[in-house]
Amino acid sequence: MIENNHKKPKRRRGVILTEMGLEKLHKAKVEAEYTENQGKRYTLEDLSEKTGLAIDTLMKVFACESKVDKQTLKCCFKAFQLKLCDEDFFYPQISPVEESSFTLSPELELPEGQVPLNSQFYLERSPIEEECYKAILQPGALIRLKAPRRMGKSSLLARIIEHGSQNNCATVSLSFQLADTRLFQDLDKFLQWFCANISLNLNIENKVVDYWDDLFGSKISCKIYLEEYILASLETPLVLGLDDVDLLFQYPDLADNFFWFITSLARRRKK
């Protein structure tokens, strides 16, 4: 009996774009936007139609963090008249050393976290942007951005705020990641922090202590501070962008009180 000790090579599944491959695809996309789309950036829906790939798959391709089928990359490249070459992708599982040595140039930004306003990697989701831009200029507008992680909520929020700024609005962008954990356990302290940070962002003197009254309570004190001091100090409308609000859900009492307060405040401004 003859033993066959020859082992078949393990099939390699899943690839990721290299820096070179991503840059090549990005350049081709930008050229196509100018030649085929009147200079407008492709939305995710546009890219999905052009490549025949699902939106979730396209997000994985451009994020360069999750593996996709090699055929997926071929479809992307073919849609922009490109040929996928060996140097355009790599197999992350074949060599831990190779994987750890794969670094990205600082000049080449990837869609991780908030994408800068001038980034060509930002993918528009028409008509969502247009609807948000229109709504934010209405008195008392309240926009809620809800989506899974890594779907571009912070990037969209930044663009909404920028649109407000371009339309002569005072703007404040505030992330709840900046708040100390202890503040989430005390509504009074949290709302004082909230008001103080709005003052700081607008370069308005912090007078929280002057407006806070234990008799009225934290929510009424906060309302008075925002309406009678902050808004009264401004000559233009205010666009307030709140990021990482999901952190509040870990503190149900705080979340209920704060979101009720924000909703109530917005309704008052509509009148």
Buried (B, 14 or more C-beta within 10 A) or exposed (E): EEEEEEEEEEEEEBBBBBBEBBBBBBEBBBEBBEEEBEEEBBBBBBBBEBBEBEBEBBBBBBBBEBBBEBEBBBBBBEBBEBEBEEEBBBBBBEEEEEEEEBEEEEEEEBBEEBBEEEEBBBBBBBEBBEEBBEEBBEEEBBBEBEEEEBBBBBBBBBBBBBBBEEEEBBBBBBBBEEBEEEBBEBBBBBBBBBBBBBBEBBEBEBBBEEBBEEEEEBBEBBBBBBEEBBEEEEEEBBBBBBBBBEBBEEBEEBBEBBBEBBEEBBEEBEE
